Amino acid sequence: MYAYEFKPGLWVGSVDLGWIGGKRRRKVVYAPTEAEAISKRDDLRRALQLEVNLAARRAR
């Protein structure tokens, strides 16, 4: 799980969902600031801990 600046003004947060169907799956979120990207990433982490099926959902 990490957050990094993809390009100026666009931050990326990522959560590893593990191996699904023989492939590594990650959920990625984008935000204009580092704090927002980390917040969105942490929301995904909480959902993952609650065993929500994130692989089936599309982030909007």
NUDO-535350 format. One record per atom (N, C-alpha, C): residue number from 1; residue in three letters; x, y, z. Coordinates in nm, 3 decimals. Layout:
BEGIN
num->NUM; residuo->ALA; X->X; Y->Y; Z->Z
...
//
This chain:
BEGIN
num->1; residuo->MET; X->0.083; Y->-0.115; Z->0.000
num->1; residuo->MET; X->0.000; Y->0.000; Z->0.000
num->1; residuo->MET; X->0.089; Y->0.123; Z->0.000
num->2; residuo->TYR; X->0.063; Y->0.209; Z->-0.094
num->2; residuo->TYR; X->0.150; Y->0.323; Z->-0.108
num->2; residuo->TYR; X->0.077; Y->0.438; Z->-0.176
num->3; residuo->ALA; X->0.137; Y->0.555; Z->-0.169
num->3; residuo->ALA; X->0.087; Y->0.672; Z->-0.240
num->3; residuo->ALA; X->0.209; Y->0.742; Z->-0.300
num->4; residuo->TYR; X->0.193; Y->0.789; Z->-0.422
num->4; residuo->TYR; X->0.304; Y->0.859; Z->-0.488
num->4; residuo->TYR; X->0.246; Y->0.960; Z->-0.587
num->5; residuo->GLU; X->0.331; Y->1.056; Z->-0.624
num->5; residuo->GLU; X->0.290; Y->1.158; Z->-0.721
num->5; residuo->GLU; X->0.316; Y->1.105; Z->-0.861
num->6; residuo->PHE; X->0.210; Y->1.081; Z->-0.935
num->6; residuo->PHE; X->0.219; Y->1.027; Z->-1.071
num->6; residuo->PHE; X->0.273; Y->1.132; Z->-1.167
num->7; residuo->LYS; X->0.218; Y->1.250; Z->-1.159
num->7; residuo->LYS; X->0.266; Y->1.366; Z->-1.235
num->7; residuo->LYS; X->0.225; Y->1.488; Z->-1.153
num->8; residuo->PRO; X->0.278; Y->1.605; Z->-1.183
num->8; residuo->PRO; X->0.243; Y->1.723; Z->-1.101
num->8; residuo->PRO; X->0.092; Y->1.743; Z->-1.092
num->9; residuo->GLY; X->0.042; Y->1.742; Z->-0.969
num->9; residuo->GLY; X->-0.101; Y->1.764; Z->-0.948
num->9; residuo->GLY; X->-0.185; Y->1.638; Z->-0.950
num->10; residuo->LEU; X->-0.125; Y->1.520; Z->-0.960
num->10; residuo->LEU; X->-0.202; Y->1.396; Z->-0.960
num->10; residuo->LEU; X->-0.132; Y->1.291; Z->-0.875
num->11; residuo->TRP; X->-0.197; Y->1.255; Z->-0.765
num->11; residuo->TRP; X->-0.144; Y->1.156; Z->-0.672
num->11; residuo->TRP; X->-0.218; Y->1.025; Z->-0.688
num->12; residuo->VAL; X->-0.146; Y->0.915; Z->-0.665
num->12; residuo->VAL; X->-0.201; Y->0.781; Z->-0.682
num->12; residuo->VAL; X->-0.185; Y->0.706; Z->-0.551
num->13; residuo->GLY; X->-0.292; Y->0.636; Z->-0.511
num->13; residuo->GLY; X->-0.287; Y->0.547; Z->-0.396
num->13; residuo->GLY; X->-0.323; Y->0.408; Z->-0.443
num->14; residuo->SER; X->-0.262; Y->0.306; Z->-0.383
num->14; residuo->SER; X->-0.284; Y->0.170; Z->-0.429
num->14; residuo->SER; X->-0.295; Y->0.075; Z->-0.311
num->15; residuo->VAL; X->-0.385; Y->-0.025; Z->-0.325
num->15; residuo->VAL; X->-0.402; Y->-0.130; Z->-0.225
num->15; residuo->VAL; X->-0.389; Y->-0.263; Z->-0.297
num->16; residuo->ASP; X->-0.309; Y->-0.352; Z->-0.241
num->16; residuo->ASP; X->-0.290; Y->-0.485; Z->-0.298
num->16; residuo->ASP; X->-0.405; Y->-0.576; Z->-0.252
num->17; residuo->LEU; X->-0.480; Y->-0.635; Z->-0.347
num->17; residuo->LEU; X->-0.591; Y->-0.723; Z->-0.315
num->17; residuo->LEU; X->-0.548; Y->-0.869; Z->-0.308
num->18; residuo->GLY; X->-0.426; Y->-0.898; Z->-0.347
num->18; residuo->GLY; X->-0.376; Y->-1.035; Z->-0.344
num->18; residuo->GLY; X->-0.386; Y->-1.100; Z->-0.480
num->19; residuo->TRP; X->-0.378; Y->-1.232; Z->-0.479
num->19; residuo->TRP; X->-0.383; Y->-1.309; Z->-0.605
num->19; residuo->TRP; X->-0.527; Y->-1.354; Z->-0.629
num->20; residuo->ILE; X->-0.580; Y->-1.317; Z->-0.746
num->20; residuo->ILE; X->-0.716; Y->-1.355; Z->-0.784
num->20; residuo->ILE; X->-0.710; Y->-1.412; Z->-0.925
num->21; residuo->GLY; X->-0.750; Y->-1.538; Z->-0.940
num->21; residuo->GLY; X->-0.748; Y->-1.599; Z->-1.073
num->21; residuo->GLY; X->-0.607; Y->-1.612; Z->-1.129
num->22; residuo->GLY; X->-0.508; Y->-1.629; Z->-1.043
num->22; residuo->GLY; X->-0.371; Y->-1.644; Z->-1.089
num->22; residuo->GLY; X->-0.300; Y->-1.515; Z->-1.125
num->23; residuo->LYS; X->-0.364; Y->-1.401; Z->-1.098
num->23; residuo->LYS; X->-0.304; Y->-1.271; Z->-1.129
num->23; residuo->LYS; X->-0.303; Y->-1.184; Z->-1.005
num->24; residuo->ARG; X->-0.200; Y->-1.101; Z->-0.992
num->24; residuo->ARG; X->-0.192; Y->-1.006; Z->-0.883
num->24; residuo->ARG; X->-0.292; Y->-0.894; Z->-0.910
num->25; residuo->ARG; X->-0.377; Y->-0.863; Z->-0.814
num->25; residuo->ARG; X->-0.477; Y->-0.757; Z->-0.831
num->25; residuo->ARG; X->-0.450; Y->-0.643; Z->-0.735
num->26; residuo->ARG; X->-0.461; Y->-0.523; Z->-0.786
num->26; residuo->ARG; X->-0.446; Y->-0.402; Z->-0.706
num->26; residuo->ARG; X->-0.561; Y->-0.309; Z->-0.737
num->27; residuo->LYS; X->-0.601; Y->-0.234; Z->-0.638
num->27; residuo->LYS; X->-0.703; Y->-0.131; Z->-0.658
num->27; residuo->LYS; X->-0.630; Y->0.002; Z->-0.649
num->28; residuo->VAL; X->-0.653; Y->0.090; Z->-0.746
num->28; residuo->VAL; X->-0.581; Y->0.217; Z->-0.756
num->28; residuo->VAL; X->-0.682; Y->0.331; Z->-0.749
num->29; residuo->VAL; X->-0.646; Y->0.436; Z->-0.673
num->29; residuo->VAL; X->-0.729; Y->0.557; Z->-0.665
num->29; residuo->VAL; X->-0.642; Y->0.677; Z->-0.702
num->30; residuo->TYR; X->-0.705; Y->0.780; Z->-0.755
num->30; residuo->TYR; X->-0.636; Y->0.902; Z->-0.797
num->30; residuo->TYR; X->-0.697; Y->1.021; Z->-0.725
num->31; residuo->ALA; X->-0.613; Y->1.121; Z->-0.695
num->31; residuo->ALA; X->-0.660; Y->1.243; Z->-0.629
num->31; residuo->ALA; X->-0.564; Y->1.357; Z->-0.660
num->32; residuo->PRO; X->-0.611; Y->1.481; Z->-0.647
num->32; residuo->PRO; X->-0.526; Y->1.596; Z->-0.678
num->32; residuo->PRO; X->-0.422; Y->1.626; Z->-0.570
num->33; residuo->THR; X->-0.442; Y->1.577; Z->-0.447
num->33; residuo->THR; X->-0.345; Y->1.602; Z->-0.341
num->33; residuo->THR; X->-0.303; Y->1.470; Z->-0.275
num->34; residuo->GLU; X->-0.188; Y->1.473; Z->-0.211
num->34; residuo->GLU; X->-0.138; Y->1.353; Z->-0.144
num->34; residuo->GLU; X->-0.232; Y->1.312; Z->-0.030
num->35; residuo->ALA; X->-0.282; Y->1.409; Z->0.045
num->35; residuo->ALA; X->-0.370; Y->1.379; Z->0.158
num->35; residuo->ALA; X->-0.499; Y->1.310; Z->0.111
num->36; residuo->GLU; X->-0.556; Y->1.357; Z->0.000
num->36; residuo->GLU; X->-0.678; Y->1.295; Z->-0.053
num->36; residuo->GLU; X->-0.650; Y->1.154; Z->-0.103
num->37; residuo->ALA; X->-0.536; Y->1.134; Z->-0.168
num->37; residuo->ALA; X->-0.501; Y->1.001; Z->-0.218
num->37; residuo->ALA; X->-0.483; Y->0.903; Z->-0.102
num->38; residuo->ILE; X->-0.419; Y->0.948; Z->0.004
num->38; residuo->ILE; X->-0.400; Y->0.863; Z->0.121
num->38; residuo->ILE; X->-0.534; Y->0.833; Z->0.188
num->39; residuo->SER; X->-0.622; Y->0.932; Z->0.194
num->39; residuo->SER; X->-0.754; Y->0.912; Z->0.253
num->39; residuo->SER; X->-0.835; Y->0.809; Z->0.173
num->40; residuo->LYS; X->-0.834; Y->0.822; Z->0.041
num->40; residuo->LYS; X->-0.905; Y->0.725; Z->-0.044
num->40; residuo->LYS; X->-0.844; Y->0.587; Z->-0.031
num->41; residuo->ARG; X->-0.710; Y->0.581; Z->-0.026
num->41; residuo->ARG; X->-0.642; Y->0.452; Z->-0.009
num->41; residuo->ARG; X->-0.680; Y->0.388; Z->0.124
num->42; residuo->ASP; X->-0.685; Y->0.469; Z->0.230
num->42; residuo->ASP; X->-0.721; Y->0.416; Z->0.361
num->42; residuo->ASP; X->-0.866; Y->0.368; Z->0.365
num->43; residuo->ASP; X->-0.955; Y->0.435; Z->0.290
num->43; residuo->ASP; X->-1.094; Y->0.388; Z->0.280
num->43; residuo->ASP; X->-1.098; Y->0.249; Z->0.215
num->44; residuo->LEU; X->-1.016; Y->0.229; Z->0.112
num->44; residuo->LEU; X->-1.008; Y->0.097; Z->0.049
num->44; residuo->LEU; X->-0.952; Y->-0.007; Z->0.145
num->45; residuo->ARG; X->-0.853; Y->0.030; Z->0.223
num->45; residuo->ARG; X->-0.795; Y->-0.063; Z->0.321
num->45; residuo->ARG; X->-0.898; Y->-0.106; Z->0.424
num->46; residuo->ARG; X->-0.980; Y->-0.009; Z->0.472
num->46; residuo->ARG; X->-1.084; Y->-0.042; Z->0.569
num->46; residuo->ARG; X->-1.187; Y->-0.136; Z->0.507
num->47; residuo->ALA; X->-1.227; Y->-0.109; Z->0.384
num->47; residuo->ALA; X->-1.323; Y->-0.196; Z->0.317
num->47; residuo->ALA; X->-1.265; Y->-0.336; Z->0.298
num->48; residuo->LEU; X->-1.138; Y->-0.344; Z->0.267
num->48; residuo->LEU; X->-1.072; Y->-0.473; Z->0.250
num->48; residuo->LEU; X->-1.070; Y->-0.550; Z->0.382
num->49; residuo->GLN; X->-1.046; Y->-0.481; Z->0.493
num->49; residuo->GLN; X->-1.047; Y->-0.546; Z->0.624
num->49; residuo->GLN; X->-1.186; Y->-0.594; Z->0.662
num->50; residuo->LEU; X->-1.290; Y->-0.526; Z->0.611
num->50; residuo->LEU; X->-1.428; Y->-0.568; Z->0.636
num->50; residuo->LEU; X->-1.474; Y->-0.675; Z->0.538
num->51; residuo->GLU; X->-1.379; Y->-0.722; Z->0.456
num->51; residuo->GLU; X->-1.400; Y->-0.829; Z->0.358
num->51; residuo->GLU; X->-1.501; Y->-0.793; Z->0.250
num->52; residuo->VAL; X->-1.503; Y->-0.664; Z->0.212
num->52; residuo->VAL; X->-1.583; Y->-0.621; Z->0.097
num->52; residuo->VAL; X->-1.511; Y->-0.667; Z->-0.029
num->53; residuo->ASN; X->-1.583; Y->-0.719; Z->-0.126
num->53; residuo->ASN; X->-1.522; Y->-0.767; Z->-0.250
num->53; residuo->ASN; X->-1.486; Y->-0.647; Z->-0.339
num->54; residuo->LEU; X->-1.365; Y->-0.596; Z->-0.323
num->54; residuo->LEU; X->-1.321; Y->-0.480; Z->-0.400
num->54; residuo->LEU; X->-1.288; Y->-0.514; Z->-0.544
num->55; residuo->ALA; X->-1.258; Y->-0.638; Z->-0.572
num->55; residuo->ALA; X->-1.222; Y->-0.678; Z->-0.709
num->55; residuo->ALA; X->-1.343; Y->-0.669; Z->-0.801
num->56; residuo->ALA; X->-1.461; Y->-0.677; Z->-0.747
num->56; residuo->ALA; X->-1.583; Y->-0.674; Z->-0.829
num->56; residuo->ALA; X->-1.636; Y->-0.532; Z->-0.848
num->57; residuo->ARG; X->-1.585; Y->-0.436; Z->-0.768
num->57; residuo->ARG; X->-1.635; Y->-0.299; Z->-0.774
num->57; residuo->ARG; X->-1.547; Y->-0.210; Z->-0.858
num->58; residuo->ARG; X->-1.608; Y->-0.116; Z->-0.925
num->58; residuo->ARG; X->-1.532; Y->-0.014; Z->-0.998
num->58; residuo->ARG; X->-1.541; Y->0.115; Z->-0.919
num->59; residuo->ALA; X->-1.427; Y->0.177; Z->-0.893
num->59; residuo->ALA; X->-1.425; Y->0.305; Z->-0.820
num->59; residuo->ALA; X->-1.475; Y->0.416; Z->-0.912
num->60; residuo->ARG; X->-1.549; Y->0.508; Z->-0.857
num->60; residuo->ARG; X->-1.599; Y->0.621; Z->-0.936
num->60; residuo->ARG; X->-1.567; Y->0.749; Z->-0.867
//
